[in-house]
Structures are given as structure tokens and as C-alpha cells.
Amino acid sequence: MIGLKRQFKILDSDCTGELNFSEFKKAVDDYRVGCTGSEVDQLFAIFDHNRNGKISFEEFCQALLGELTPYR
């Protein structure tokens, strides 16, 4: 989780604590995920669980890891 948080902070170029669409798209491009423009839009929508146009670290983790149990 520490490494994931570090990567998230690196992706957050404007230091807001959240990823906007352009930061997310840059990350997808930098990590060579190989998505089309519409696929990036769909992927962003999956990560942006509360639909506010930004991805918080909690949303980021939830999308990558699924719901965390109290133990996790």
C-alpha cells in the first residue's frame, strides 16, 4: 500500500490529493495500458466511484483492490 500511495502522489501532478482526468490519462499513457480514448473515458468512470470528476486515493484503491474488509 505504501508503494501504491507513492505512485498515486507522483501521478497527482497538481498536488490536490486527487487525480483529474488529464492526470489519469497521462498515467494510462505513461504505463502503456493501451486503451483507446473511449476506453480511457470508461476506465476513468469506473475509478471515479462518486462521479465528481476526480479520483481520490480511496477510489483508486477500491478500483484496483476491491472492497477492503476491516481486517485489510
DATA-V669464 format. One record per run of one state. SS is the DSSP state (helix for helix, strand for strand, loop for the rest). FROM is the first residue (numbers start at 1). TO is the last residue. If there is no record, write none. Layout:
ss-><SS | SS>
from-><FROM | FROM>
to-><TO | TO>
This chain:
ss-><loop | helix | loop | strand | loop | helix | loop | helix | loop | strand | helix | loop>
from-><1 | 2 | 12 | 18 | 20 | 21 | 31 | 37 | 48 | 55 | 57 | 66>
to-><1 | 11 | 17 | 19 | 20 | 30 | 36 | 47 | 54 | 56 | 65 | 72>
